Amino acid sequence: MKTNSLAEHVRAHGTVPLAWAGSTLAMNYLNLGDALSPVMVALMSGRDIVRVPSRSEALRMACVGTIGHGFSGGEVWFWGTGCSDRLDPKKHATDAPFQVAPDAKFRVMATRGPVSEALLTGKPAGTVGVYGDPVWLLPHFYRPKVEKRWKLGVIVHLSELADREVEAHLREGHDRYDIPAELSDDIHIINTVTSIGLDGMKAKMEEILSCERIVSTSLHGLVFAESYGIPCLPFPSHLDGGLQSVDLHDFGGLNLRIVDLYRGLGQRHLDLYGQPLTEPTDWQALISAIDATWREKPFDADALVEAFPLDLNMIEARPGETIWEHPLLQSLILQHDVSALNRQAAVPRPAAAKKRFGWLPWRR
């Protein structure tokens, strides 16, 4: 049995206090990657999940998502969490550098990658050394036989969407996503928006798994593809030149989340396909690029599982069902009154930001 304050709390209370980027009462949708945070903790622990605020004096856990920079106060146990190098300007007066407050009680068991590790520990990368997005473990619990319907799935980031409908509708001017009529049966645009509920999450996963290949501007689009062995490439819009390889230690503006993920997988270089936003994509060239470059990435699942801060009690699907029908997952509450949650917690003021450290991974 694990011997730590969080594990003891869960044994005593029977539930896991978890903070995640979930849906509010003002939202009619889930973002699939974020919504998998309570799912993964429930699957691993066999315990009910209680949502708590990220800023609180309470003991709590963090899991999936680029959310580490949003925590302050109390004691927080991080498992596979990502962190931004900037504070969220929506919650703070300025877009200031993130640094752990001196009095923070951060217990870092694993992070998405070494960038997040350095930020959350305030120490050089490798101090903890256990990396991986927890969603990478999802195929252990759910690996359906899904017929491949599309030659290429294109997973788009929420910022590229004109709305939050389950079907992807792109913003105007995103010409790189135009699909010629002759390829409409081969190429499929996907977003990570789902209806609120496990049925919507399951349907979105099956939509993704029905693709033979994936390109993605969504971090979790890449996690889904890589973990299920679907050939894929990142698809940034700020780079020209089609297929190219970038140095993850000198990445020239590549999204820090992507750098974090792939450096956590031990990659020094990353193949990707750059395509300007307002220029049509050569889809056949993109498909050929994926086929020519993608290789399965090494992932130490055992290390991530061992780092799980709670007692392991992995649940399994019941005969004739998938994991999504399991009563424990069916009992998850996926939409909350966040104002009410915050009122229940003592929310501390964030510490003043300081200079970022020169040794952080992207400075090397």
Beta strands, then each sheet from edge to edge (+ up, - down):
strand 1: 15-19
strand 2: 23-24
strand 3: 30-31
strand 4: 48-51
strand 5: 60-62
strand 6: 75-81
strand 7: 105-111
strand 8: 152-155
strand 9: 187-190
strand 10: 193-194
strand 11: 214-216
strand 12: 232-234
strand 13: 242-247
strand 14: 269-274
strand 15: 335-336
sheet 1: 4+ 1+ 5+ 6+ 7+
sheet 2: 2+ 15+
sheet 3: 3+ 10-
sheet 4: 9+ 8+ 11+ 12+
sheet 5: 13+ 14-
end
